[in-house]
Amino acid sequence: MSTGAKNTVHGPAEIAHYLPPHYLESELRRDVLAGLTAEPKSLPPKWFYDDRGSKLFERIMELPEYYPTRAEREILERYAPDMAAASPAETLIELGSGSSSKTPRLISALQEEGRLQRYVAVDVSDGALLGAGDHLSETFPGLELSPVAADFERQLHVLPRNGHRMVAFLGGTIGNLEPEQRTALLEDIHDLLGPGGGSLLVGTDLIKPEEILVPAYDDSAGVTAEFNKNVLRVLNRELGADFDVDEFDHVAVWLPEKRRIEMRLRARKSMLVTLPGVDLQVLFAAGEELRTEISTKFSRDGIAVELEAAGFRVAGQWTDSQDRYAVTVAEAV
C-alpha cells in the first residue's frame, strides 16, 4: 500500500489519495478469483455498487419492507445530541462515508458540544467524496473537511491520530463482515484511537422475527432481486464474463444459528461461465448458489460484548421507536 497521499484539488476540499493505481480493478480480480473458486462460491457485497447498483440501492432504502435506513435515521435525528454529549470529539471520522447523507445531524450535534473542528470522510469513491464535500461545505462553512480515498479495512493507519476523535461506522455495514473480520476491524479501530483517544459510533441491525427480516431483503417489487443480480452485470462488463443474468434467481434466507440474512443467486440450470478478465471458467450446477451478501443481526448485549472484547467500553446505546435497530457509542479504553 502507498504510504504517501496525492492530493487532487476539486471543489471546496482536497482528496487525500492512499489507494494504489488501479486498486479497484485489482481488488475485483482478487475477490472474483478467490470467491468463485471457493466452496461454496461467494462474492463480497461491495461489487453491487456501480452507478446502476447505487441507484437501485437508493430505491431499496425507500421500500416499505426495508426498515434499517429509516430506523437509523430516526435514531440519529432523535439522539445525536446525546451521542455527542457521551463522547465530545474534535474530529469526526466516517468509514465508508458514501454520500455522507446521515452525517449532518451528527456534525450539528458535535458542533453544539463546542469541540468539533474537522470531518474526515473515508471512501474508495472519488465521486462520492466530492459530492459529499460540495454539500457539506455549503452546510457547514466553518468545518474543516478532509476527504480520504482509502480502504478502511486495510488503511486505518493513514487516518488522523491527534486529538479526541469519533469514528462513525453507520448503515449496519459491520454486519456485512464475517465474525473474524469484525473482530479485526474493531481491534484496528481501537489501535487507531488508542486508550482515551476517542470513541466508535456504530450502527447495527437487531435480531427480530423472520417475517420482518426476510422481506427487507426480498421485497415484493423485486428491486432487491435486481440489485442482487447487478453483481453479475458488473462482472460481465468489467471482466468480459458471460453470465446469463436471467438464469439466476434471487434468494434471501434467514440463518438463525448464525444470526444473519444471506443473499444468494441460485442457478436455474447447469452453466459454464467464462471470465476472460481473470482467465477463469466456472461451472455452476443446477440449483447451486452464489452467496453475495451476509447481513448479521445483533442483540443489544451482543454488540456490547464484541466491543468490549476489542477494548471498548459502551458509553451509550439508543434504538428506534420499534426496537429494530441500535446505534452504540463506545469509548476506547
C-alpha positions, 0 to 999 in steps of 0.5 A: 500500500502507498504510504504517501497521499496525492492530493487532487484539488476539486471543489471546496476540499482536497482528496487525500489519495492512499489507494494504489493505481488501479486498486479497484480493478485489482481488488475485483480480480482478487475477490472474483478469483478467490470467491468463485473458486471457493466452496461454496462460491461467494462474492463480497457485497461491495461489487453491487455498487456501480452507478446502476447498483447505487441507484437501485440501492437508493430505491431499496432504502425507500421500500416499505419492507426495508426498515434499517435506513429509516430506523437509523435515521430516526435514531440519529435525528432523535439522539445525536445530541446525546451521542455527542454529549457521551463522547465530545470529539474534535474530529469526526471520522466516517468509514465508508462515508458514501454520500455522507447523507446521515452525517449532518445531524451528527456534525450539528450535534458535535458542533453544539458540544463546542469541540468539533473542528474537522470531518474526515470522510473515508471512501474508495469513491472519488465521486462520492467524496466530492459530492459529499464535500460540495454539500457539506461545505455549503452546510457547514462553512466553518468545518474543516473537511478532509476527504480520504480515498482509502480502504478502511479495512486495510488503511486505518493507519493513514487516518488522523491520530491527534486529538479526541476523535469519533469514528462513525461506522453507520448503515449496519455495514459491520454486519456485512463482515464475517465474525473474524473480520469484525473482530479485526476491524474493531481491534484496528479501530481501537489501535487507531484511537488508542486508550482515551483517544476517542470513541466508535459510533456504530450502527447495527441491525437487531435480531427480530422475527423472520417475517420482518427480516426476510422481506427487507431483503426480498421485497415484493417489487423485486428491486432487491432481486435486481440489485442482487443480480447487478453483481453479475452485470458488473462482472460481465462488463468489467471482466468480459464474463458471460453470465446469463443474468436471467438464469439466476434467481434471487434468494434471501434466507434467514440463518438463525444459528448464525444470526444473519440474512444471506443473499444468494443467486441460485442457478436455474440450470447447469452453466459454464461461465467464462471470465476472460478478465481473470482467465477463469471458467466456472461451472455452476450446477443446477440449483447451486448458489452464489452467496453475495451478501451476509447481513448479521443481526445483533442483540443489544448485549451482543454488540456490547460484548464484541466491543468490549472484547476489542477494548471498548467500553459502551458509553451509550446505546439508543434504538428506534421507536420499534426496537429494530435497530441500535446505534452504540457509542463506545469509548476506547479504553 
